[in-house]
Amino acid sequence: MEPSTDELLREFPGLFRAYKDGRVERLLGTETTPPGTDPTTAVQSKDVTINPQTTVAVRLYLPPTASSSSQKLPILFYIHGGAFCVCTPFNPAYHDHLNAVCAAANVLVASVHYRLAPEHPLPAAYHDTWEALLWVASHAAGAGPEPWLNAHADPGKLFLAGDSAGGNIAHSVAMRGSAEGFGGLNLEGMVLLHPFFGNDKKDELVEFLYPTYEGTSNTMIHAPLDPKLSDLACPRLLMFLSENDFLRDRGLSYYEALKKSGWKGEVEMVEFEGEDHVFHILHPSKQNSLDLVQQFVAFLNQIRSRC
């Protein structure tokens, strides 16, 4: 007898159900919104496929100043969160957030669409994100396949950013770039928003999403334990934490490990009292959310003023 298509393999409440026939039913982050011109900020956006075989892509954002200025813009390379298994850059909440950041900071944004686990087990998301960064870097000399990047991107001013699992991937990309180079891009800073890092407790979700996961020796998941943490080639880092976030202590452990590692850069931590995980994405109109975006933008502009 053929197995039922409804035979459940594993469920992680609030995230997804995986069935024995390979089907995955996502319970969060499935809404999408198309690119275009944002009526509030006048930011333009469009989607570009990087790898048709894997569906790796980016949603690009261009601030309104780009149409009237020949000045090159810093690149904000953004990696969305979602526990490695839900959400996309096309989610309305992420789209609105990056429209706001793009306009306020006057940067060109590349928001990465990476493959999700469990259909594409980790570390696929890390490899996809690295591929996307190298694709952005292929425009460093102004001769890449994407006109917006050729015309407007400043390869000398790269910023990485990500929230939750995306913050974890951002750190991993920064470490890989520190070892291999950034393909002609110059990393000026990184922003981690409520980042996920592993701790010493068993994590059934990570184990399910990452079949070859080795435990605490895996420095992608357990960045604070990386013996090469001091090699991070990023001069400045801003981290946002929230008092009631279930990942707060993990972000704090990363912050403390980085400071103790011998790393030569500068790290700043901002914590919001009474707030929860990625509150700025879920509740963008709150005053604390507006304050977070303002501090995000101020950090980017402060670095730019030093260049």
C-alpha positions in Angstrom: 0.0 0.0 0.0 1.3 3.4 -0.9 1.9 5.7 2.1 -0.6 8.5 2.7 0.6 11.9 1.6 -0.6 13.2 5.0 1.6 10.9 7.0 3.5 13.2 9.2 7.3 12.8 9.6 8.0 15.7 12.0 6.3 18.9 13.2 7.8 22.0 14.7 4.8 24.0 15.9 4.6 27.5 14.5 7.2 26.8 11.8 6.4 23.8 9.6 5.1 20.2 9.2 7.3 17.8 7.2 5.6 14.8 5.7 7.0 11.4 4.8 6.5 12.0 1.1 8.9 14.9 1.2 6.2 17.6 1.3 6.7 20.6 3.7 3.8 22.7 4.9 5.0 26.0 6.3 3.0 27.7 9.0 4.7 31.1 9.0 6.2 33.6 6.5 4.4 32.4 3.4 3.0 35.7 2.4 4.7 37.5 -0.5 4.5 41.0 -2.0 5.9 42.0 -5.5 8.7 44.4 -6.1 8.1 47.8 -7.6 8.1 51.5 -6.4 7.2 51.9 -2.8 4.5 54.7 -2.5 5.8 55.8 1.0 9.5 56.0 0.4 9.8 56.1 -3.5 12.3 53.3 -3.2 12.4 51.1 -6.3 12.9 47.3 -6.0 13.2 44.4 -8.4 14.0 40.7 -8.2 17.0 39.1 -10.0 17.6 35.4 -10.3 21.3 34.5 -9.7 21.1 30.7 -10.2 18.1 29.3 -12.0 19.0 25.8 -11.0 18.9 26.5 -7.3 16.5 29.5 -7.4 19.1 31.7 -5.5 18.1 35.3 -6.1 18.2 38.8 -4.6 15.6 41.5 -4.3 17.4 44.8 -5.0 16.4 48.2 -3.5 17.4 51.5 -5.0 16.8 54.8 -3.1 15.1 57.7 -4.9 18.3 59.8 -4.9 19.8 57.3 -7.4 17.8 58.7 -10.3 19.2 62.2 -9.9 22.8 61.6 -8.7 25.8 59.8 -10.2 27.3 59.2 -6.7 27.9 55.6 -6.0 26.0 54.1 -3.1 27.1 51.7 -0.3 25.9 48.2 -0.6 23.8 46.7 2.2 23.7 42.9 1.8 20.8 41.7 3.9 20.0 38.2 5.0 16.5 37.5 6.4 15.7 35.4 9.4 13.2 32.6 9.9 15.0 29.7 11.7 16.6 28.6 8.4 13.2 27.2 7.4 10.6 29.9 6.9 10.2 33.4 5.3 11.7 34.9 2.2 12.9 38.3 1.2 9.6 38.7 -0.6 7.7 38.6 2.7 5.8 42.0 3.2 7.3 42.6 6.6 10.9 42.3 5.3 10.0 44.2 2.2 8.6 47.2 4.1 11.6 47.1 6.6 14.2 47.3 3.8 12.3 50.0 1.9 12.5 52.1 5.1 16.2 51.4 5.7 17.1 51.9 2.0 15.5 55.3 1.9 16.8 56.5 5.3 20.3 55.3 4.8 20.6 56.1 1.1 22.1 52.7 0.3 21.6 50.0 -2.4 20.2 46.9 -0.7 20.6 43.3 -1.9 18.2 41.1 0.1 19.1 37.4 -0.4 16.7 34.6 -1.3 18.4 31.4 -0.2 17.0 27.9 -0.2 15.2 26.8 3.0 15.6 23.7 5.0 14.4 20.9 5.5 14.0 20.4 1.7 17.4 21.9 1.3 19.3 20.9 4.4 21.8 23.1 6.0 24.5 24.2 5.1 22.8 25.0 1.8 21.6 28.4 3.1 25.2 29.4 3.9 26.5 28.3 0.5 23.6 30.1 -1.3 24.2 33.3 0.5 27.9 33.2 -0.3 27.1 32.6 -3.9 24.8 35.7 -3.8 27.6 37.8 -2.3 30.1 36.7 -5.0 27.4 37.6 -7.6 27.2 41.1 -6.1 31.0 41.3 -6.1 31.1 40.4 -9.8 29.9 44.0 -10.4 32.9 45.5 -8.6 34.5 46.7 -11.8 31.2 47.9 -13.2 30.9 45.1 -15.8 28.5 42.6 -14.1 25.2 41.3 -15.4 22.9 43.7 -13.3 22.7 47.4 -14.5 21.6 48.7 -11.1 24.8 47.4 -9.4 27.0 48.5 -12.3 25.7 52.0 -12.2 25.1 52.7 -8.5 27.0 50.3 -6.2 30.2 51.3 -4.5 32.3 48.2 -4.1 34.4 50.0 -1.5 31.5 50.2 1.0 29.9 46.8 1.8 27.8 46.2 4.9 26.4 42.9 6.0 23.2 42.6 8.0 20.8 39.9 9.1 18.2 39.1 11.8 17.8 35.9 13.8 19.1 33.0 11.6 20.1 35.6 9.0 22.3 37.2 11.6 24.0 33.8 12.1 24.5 33.5 8.3 25.8 37.1 8.1 28.5 36.3 10.6 29.4 33.1 8.7 29.7 35.0 5.4 31.9 37.6 7.1 34.2 34.9 8.4 34.4 33.2 5.0 35.2 36.5 3.4 37.8 37.2 6.0 39.6 34.0 5.0 38.9 34.0 1.2 38.4 37.7 0.4 35.1 39.4 -0.6 35.6 39.2 -4.3 36.7 42.9 -4.7 34.2 44.3 -2.1 35.4 46.0 1.0 33.6 45.2 4.2 33.0 48.3 6.3 30.6 47.0 9.0 28.0 44.5 10.1 24.7 44.7 11.8 23.2 41.7 13.7 19.6 41.9 14.8 18.6 39.4 17.5 21.0 36.8 16.0 20.7 33.1 16.5 23.7 31.1 17.7 23.8 27.6 19.2 24.4 27.1 22.9 25.2 24.0 25.0 21.6 22.6 25.0 20.3 20.0 22.6 18.6 21.7 19.6 16.2 19.4 17.9 15.3 21.9 15.2 19.0 22.4 14.2 19.6 18.6 14.2 16.6 18.1 11.9 17.5 20.9 9.5 21.3 20.1 9.5 21.8 16.3 9.1 25.6 16.5 9.2 25.6 18.8 12.2 28.5 17.9 14.5 27.5 19.7 17.7 29.4 22.5 19.3 32.4 21.9 17.0 30.3 23.4 14.2 31.4 27.0 14.1 28.6 28.0 11.7 26.1 27.3 14.4 28.3 27.9 17.4 30.2 31.1 16.3 31.1 32.1 19.9 33.2 29.0 20.2 35.1 29.5 17.0 38.9 29.6 17.8 39.4 31.8 14.8 36.8 34.4 15.9 39.5 37.1 16.2 40.1 36.8 12.4 36.8 38.5 11.7 37.8 41.1 9.1 35.1 43.6 10.0 36.1 46.9 11.5 32.8 47.7 13.3 29.8 45.7 14.4 26.4 46.7 15.8 24.2 44.2 17.6 20.6 44.6 18.6 19.2 42.5 21.5 15.8 42.5 23.2 15.2 42.0 26.9 12.4 39.3 26.4 14.0 37.6 23.4 14.5 33.9 23.8 17.8 34.3 21.9 19.0 37.2 24.0 21.6 35.2 26.0 23.0 33.7 22.8 23.5 37.1 21.3 25.1 38.2 24.5 27.5 35.2 24.5 28.6 36.2 20.9 29.2 39.8 22.0 31.3 38.7 25.0 33.2 36.1 23.0 34.0 38.6 20.3 35.4 41.2 22.8 37.5 38.5 24.6 38.8 36.9 21.4 41.5 39.6 20.5 39.5 40.9 17.6 40.7 44.3 16.6 37.4 45.9 15.7 34.7 47.9 17.6 31.5 46.3 18.7 28.4 48.1 20.1 25.4 46.4 21.7 21.9 48.1 21.9 19.3 46.4 24.0 15.6 47.3 24.0 13.8 46.8 27.3 10.5 44.9 27.3 10.7 43.8 23.7 10.7 40.4 22.1 12.4 38.7 19.2 12.5 40.7 15.9 9.9 43.1 17.2 10.9 45.7 14.6 9.9 43.3 11.8 6.6 42.2 13.4 5.6 45.7 14.8 7.3 48.3 12.6 5.2 51.2 13.7 6.1 50.9 17.4 8.4 53.7 18.7 11.1 51.2 19.6 11.0 49.8 16.1 11.4 53.3 14.6 14.2 53.9 17.1 15.9 50.7 16.0 15.8 51.7 12.3 17.1 55.1 13.2 20.1 53.6 15.1 20.7 51.1 12.3 20.9 54.0 9.8 23.0 56.1 12.1 25.5 53.3 12.3 25.8 53.0 8.5 26.1 56.8 8.1 28.7 57.0 10.9 30.9 54.5 9.2 30.4 56.2 5.8 31.5 59.5 7.3 34.8 57.9 8.2 35.5 56.6 4.8 
